[in-house]
């Protein structure tokens, strides 16, 4: 036989079960209610974030007068890894590196070329989104329409366009070099 205290506990348990059953019938579970616009926005942001990370970026150094690669040039990348990343281009004038996860919004790239032979604005501050979406071309500041740009620019490419210095600069360069 149950005591008066035990029957009170059993009654309270039965009441809570009845209330829970009523609440379940009042709250319909549907996909449209669960999947609100905020859920879709969050899902979209996660997808965009995954496409912007772990991307391979290719850096090329080319002669803008004929499109030929300039090999064995030192490339410095800073602002991504907390320290400067030093790379050297191959025989095709290319070098690749992978953007870290998460990557910073912008970074700096510099090509250390032989300035006695090549004229180039070889320092660029680029945004990660611009490089991923359409690429980036750095060319000499005084380049105009007379200098053709045969280098093809692809997404995830950074292209440094250099042109040969005039003969008189090459002759005078040793005299003005510090």
N, C-alpha and C positions, 0 to 999 in steps of 0.2 A: 504494500500500500504506500502511496506517495504522501509525503507530508505536505502541509499547507505551503511551505517555502518552495518545495520542489514543483508543486503544481503551478506556482507563480512563474517560475523560470520556464516551464514548459509552455505556459500560455504566452509569455513574452516572445519566446522563440517562434511559436505559431503565428503570432501577429506580425512579426518581422518578415516571415516567409510570405504571408499574404500581401504585405506592402510591397515587397520586392517583386512579386508576380504582377501586381498592378502597374508598377513603374515600368516593367519590361513591356507591357502591352501598350503603354502610352508613348514610348520612345521608339519609333520605327528606325531601323538601321538601313540607310540607303547609300549608294555609292556617290550620288550627287551631293548629298549633305556632307559626307566625309571628305570628298575631293573639292574643297573650296578653291576660289581663285588664289588664295595665299599658298595653298599646296602646289598649284601649278607653277606659280612664280618661283617657289623654292626649288622645285624640280628643274626648272629652266636655268636657274642660277647655278645649280650643281653641274648641269651639263655644260654650260659655258665655261665654268671654272676648270673642268677636266680637259676641255679642248685647248685652253690657254696654258696649260702646264705640260711638262714633259715633251716639249717641242724641240726639234733639232733645227738649229739656225746655221745657214751656210754663209760664209764670208768669202767674197771673191775680190781679187785685185786684177783689174784689166787695163790694157792700153786703149783709151777711147778713140784713138785715130784708126785702129784696125781691128779692135776687139780681141786681140791676142792676150792670153793670160800672162801675168808677171809672177813667176814662181819665186819660192824661197824668201818670202817677205814675212817679217815678224808682225803679229797681230796681238794687241793687248785689249782685253775686255775687263772692264771694272764696273762695280756697282751691282753685281749679281751674287757673287760667292763670298762677299765680305773681304776678299783680297783680290789682287789683280791676277787674271788668268792670261798666261802668255802662250800663244800658239804660233805655228809656222806654216805658211801655205805650202802645198805640194807642187808637183810639176804642172798641174792645171791651174795654179794660182788660187786654189780653194782650200779652205779649212772649215771644219764643222765642230760645233759644240752643242750641248744640250742645255736648254733652259732649266734652272732648278725648280723644284716644287716647294712652295709657291714662288713665283718669280716676282721681281720688283717691277714697278710700273715703268721705269726707264733705266737705261744703262748707257755707258760710254764705250765706244769702240775706236781704236786708233791703229792705223797701219804705219809701221816704222819703215818707210821706204828710203832708198838712196836719193836724197834730195838734190844731189849733183846731177843725176840723170833723169829724174821724174818730178813733175810738178803736179801736186795733188793737195786737196783739202782733206787730209787723211785723219781727221778727228771728227767724230760724229756723236752727238747725244741723241739717242733714239728712244722712242717709246716702244715697249714690248708689244702692245696691241697693233701698232702700225707695222712693225716688222712681221708679225704673224699674219696679218690680214693682206697686206699688199707689198711688203718689202721696202727697202730703203736704198737710194742711190746717192752717194756722196761724190760730187765732182768739183773740179777746180772753180774757185769763185768767179773768175772772169770768163768761164766758158760761155760761148754764145751759139747761135745757130750755125756758125761756120764749122764748128767741131761736131761731127756726127757722134751719136751715142749708140754704137752697135750692141752694147751689152743688153741682154735680155734680163728684165727684172721680174722675178717670181715671188710669190709669198714665201716668207721665212728666208729671204735672201738679203744680205747687206752687200752692196757692190761699191767698191772704191774705184772710181774712174780716174786714172792718171794719164798724163800725156808727156811725151819726151820734152825735156827742157831744150831751148834753142842752143845752137852750137856755141854762141858767144857766152852764154851763161856757164856752160861746161868748161870753157877756157878760163873764165874769170873766177869760177868757184873756188879754186885753191887759193887765190889771192885774198878773198874776203872771208874765208873759213877761219873761225877762231881757233 
